[in-house]
Amino acid sequence: MPDDRTNSWEARAEASSFYGFTDLPTVHSRGTVVLTHGEGPYVVDVHGRRYLDANSGLWNMVAGFDHPGLIEAAQAQYARFPGYHAFFGRMSDQTVMLSEKLVEVSPFERGRVFYTNSGSEANDTMVKMLWFLHAAEGNPQRRKILTRWNGYHGVTAVSASMTGKPYNSVFGLPLPGFLHLSCPHYWRFGQEGESEAEFTQRMAKELEATIIKEGPETIAGFFAEPVMGAGGVIPPSSGYFQAVVPILRKYGIPIISDEVITGFGRTGEVWGCETFDFVPDAIISSKNLTAGFFPMGAVILGPELSDRMQAAAEAIEEFPHGFTASGHPVGCAIALKAIDVVMNEGLLENVRALTPRFEAGLARLAEKPNIGEWRGKGLMGAVEAVKDKATKTPFAGDLSVSERIANACTDAGLICRPLGQAVVLCPAFVMTEAQMDEMFDKLDSALDKVFAEVA
Ligand SMILES: *Cc1c(COP(=O)(O)O)cnc(C)c1O
């Protein structure tokens, strides 16, 4: 008789998989959730249990898990031309069409697009582009990269160096020359008696002081997410981009908007930089670029960087960089369809229509004595657990409060993500009002259950 436990999906997953970004004690005690398929914003596990996925997979499955038009676009392109590269002066027709479309829907009048397989690679590529560009223009010392604490830019050696999270120290990262500015989270980092406007000014002053101290001629670029995502859904303090952009412009430092999460509607506009009213020099896209149906990332260069990069490449006759699957025809066909679905099938409108209900739901949860604040923009939000609301004191780390909340949610058929002591919600753009109510009802009960245990 085979032992059920060792033959279970859970046991097989654990025996055969090396997990990333996974709390291993939780996996050992609860088992892995092994999924077979999805229906709209729900996913279904091997036991037939259904979960409302309040995180759209990993921020990206914005059209749900079974969108027929996206499936059809993938199938049609697989039948037509299932793979090609974008090297040596060849690329697929889908790649050309997607580049045109991305420039068209970008905030840029014109520009050029370069493809990768992920958001990390897109950030990594952008850094190499800046290093290449500055060297070609006679400024080889312009290599330092500015990002912020709690910013998330990926996991490759360079993009992990840009990421402002302490866990990267286990890899001996960041690499030298990757500098992290303060996180513009007023609720957490505002000082006693400091207004939000004063806090923003402090962030701007820190930026300028850093530039001057390091030497403006040594800085290659500034990368920022319009709303920090994996840092815990942290919108900038009010006026943040209006304060920092002019300083960066003054010193000729390119501004890169990492829109891997915020791109294509998450904040209620197509781009997060539109929501926060600034124009970057380039945009990094991935995740919802293909509505999660294909691994793909893109660097979208605005007019000035596009011209300068083109000139730098012409000077040595090529840009020596690219991935085997850059501009993959199936990925491009899916992305073209995903953009159409988000912009023309009412998804963007639904983000806007659902936002007041989403904010009201978050605000209701924040009335609990153990929720310190709610925050968010559009359909990305978080509630932050605290032991003491007045002093904003967090729970002891070993209580794993947000893990417990997420586990209580999973038991109730809701998937949401613990992040620090916050719980993150970023529902699919196809959610209905009823599904959103289900999400908040389940999270509400999970919070009450866990706070009764730990508070
Ligand atoms: C997810 C993410 C990345 C990294 O993308 P991967 O596809 O996981 O490599 C980069 N930047 C931001 C803002 C992200 O959310």
PDBQT file of the ligand as one rigid body, heavy atoms in Angstrom, charges set to zero:
ROOT
HETATM    1  C1  LIG A 501       7.827  41.731  -9.889  1.00  0.00    +0.000 C 
HETATM    2  C2  LIG A 501       8.606  42.985 -10.064  1.00  0.00    +0.000 A 
HETATM    3  C3  LIG A 501       9.849  42.989 -10.700  1.00  0.00    +0.000 A 
HETATM    4  C4  LIG A 501      10.532  41.726 -11.122  1.00  0.00    +0.000 C 
HETATM    5  O1  LIG A 501       9.835  41.038 -12.099  1.00  0.00    +0.000 OA
HETATM    6  P1  LIG A 501      10.134  39.467 -12.319  1.00  0.00    +0.000 P 
HETATM    7  O2  LIG A 501       9.335  39.161 -13.540  1.00  0.00    +0.000 OA
HETATM    8  O3  LIG A 501       9.678  38.757 -11.087  1.00  0.00    +0.000 OA
HETATM    9  O4  LIG A 501      11.579  39.330 -12.542  1.00  0.00    +0.000 OA
HETATM   10  C5  LIG A 501      10.475  44.204 -10.919  1.00  0.00    +0.000 A 
HETATM   11  N1  LIG A 501       9.906  45.364 -10.522  1.00  0.00    +0.000 NA
HETATM   12  C6  LIG A 501       8.724  45.394  -9.892  1.00  0.00    +0.000 A 
HETATM   13  C7  LIG A 501       8.145  46.698  -9.507  1.00  0.00    +0.000 C 
HETATM   14  C8  LIG A 501       8.041  44.208  -9.623  1.00  0.00    +0.000 A 
HETATM   15  O5  LIG A 501       6.887  44.228  -8.969  1.00  0.00    +0.000 OA
ENDROOT
TORSDOF 0
